[in-house]
Amino acid sequence: MPKKYSDYVKEVKMDVKEISVDKLAEIYTKTLLIIDIREESECRDGMISGAINISRGVLESNIISALAEHKSTMSADIYLICRSGMRSVLAAQSLQNMGFENVYSIRGGMQAWIGKGLKIT
């Protein structure tokens, strides 16, 4: 029997590192590599300042060039954010499977970030 999406994400979360928006705000600098994996149309509503947009559908094919543009390496900390924190969990797993070790899904996504009253641009 196929799994429900939410059950699948819950299962994947067990193998992925997550960070809370509170912790991210605490360590935030514009030089952190924050990748907003929402679609471009979703990002028009606002993004974390300094984040780059690579939509989920092309993340794996564009991650290496994004690291080069950001002057980062495969060992850099990568913070992934989406709307609710579910797509970022799956994206984090995918990058881990590609060999990236320091990948974090931002728990609660942009909904949590905005819900805490944190700044967006």
C-alpha positions in Angstrom: 0.0 0.0 0.0 1.4 3.4 -0.9 2.4 5.8 1.9 0.8 9.1 2.4 3.1 12.1 1.7 3.1 13.2 5.3 4.0 9.7 6.5 6.8 9.5 4.0 8.2 12.9 5.0 8.0 11.9 8.7 10.1 8.8 7.9 12.7 10.8 5.9 13.0 13.3 8.8 14.6 10.6 10.8 17.7 10.7 8.5 17.9 14.4 7.9 19.2 17.2 10.1 16.7 20.0 10.9 17.3 23.4 12.3 14.6 25.6 13.9 13.9 29.1 12.6 14.9 30.4 16.0 18.3 28.8 15.8 18.8 29.9 12.2 17.9 33.5 13.2 20.5 33.2 16.0 23.3 32.2 13.6 22.0 34.2 10.6 24.4 36.2 8.4 23.9 37.2 4.8 26.9 34.9 4.0 25.0 31.7 5.2 24.1 29.5 2.2 20.3 29.5 2.5 18.6 27.9 -0.5 14.9 28.6 -0.9 13.6 25.6 -2.9 10.1 27.0 -3.5 9.0 27.8 -7.0 9.9 31.3 -8.3 6.2 32.3 -8.1 6.2 31.4 -4.4 9.3 33.5 -3.7 7.7 36.6 -5.0 5.9 36.8 -1.6 9.3 37.3 0.0 12.5 35.4 0.9 15.1 35.5 3.7 17.6 38.2 2.8 20.6 36.7 1.1 18.9 33.4 0.3 19.1 32.1 -3.3 16.3 30.5 -5.1 16.8 27.1 -6.7 13.4 25.4 -7.1 13.1 21.9 -5.9 12.7 20.5 -9.4 16.2 21.6 -10.5 18.1 21.5 -7.1 20.2 18.5 -7.8 21.2 19.6 -11.3 22.0 23.2 -10.2 23.6 22.7 -6.7 27.2 22.5 -7.9 27.0 25.7 -9.9 25.2 27.4 -7.0 28.0 26.5 -4.7 30.6 27.8 -7.1 28.7 31.1 -7.4 28.4 31.4 -3.6 32.2 30.5 -3.4 31.3 27.5 -1.3 32.4 23.8 -1.4 30.6 20.5 -0.9 31.5 20.6 2.8 29.7 24.0 3.3 26.7 24.2 5.6 23.6 24.3 3.3 20.3 25.4 4.8 17.2 24.5 2.7 13.8 26.2 3.2 10.4 25.8 1.5 6.9 26.9 2.5 6.2 24.5 5.3 9.4 22.4 5.9 8.3 19.3 4.1 9.8 19.7 0.6 13.1 20.9 2.3 13.3 17.6 4.2 13.1 15.6 1.0 15.5 17.9 -0.7 18.0 17.6 2.2 17.8 13.8 1.9 18.5 14.0 -1.9 21.6 16.2 -1.3 22.8 13.9 1.4 22.4 11.0 -1.1 24.6 13.1 -3.5 27.4 13.2 -0.9 26.7 16.5 0.8 27.2 16.1 4.6 26.2 19.4 6.1 22.7 19.9 4.9 19.9 21.2 7.1 16.2 21.5 6.5 14.6 24.5 8.1 11.8 23.2 10.3 8.5 24.8 9.6 9.8 26.6 6.5 8.8 30.1 5.5 5.5 29.8 7.4 7.5 29.4 10.7 10.0 32.2 9.7 7.2 34.7 9.0 5.2 33.4 11.9 8.0 34.4 14.2 8.0 37.9 12.7 11.4 37.5 11.2 12.5 39.7 8.3 11.9 38.9 4.6 12.8 40.8 1.5 
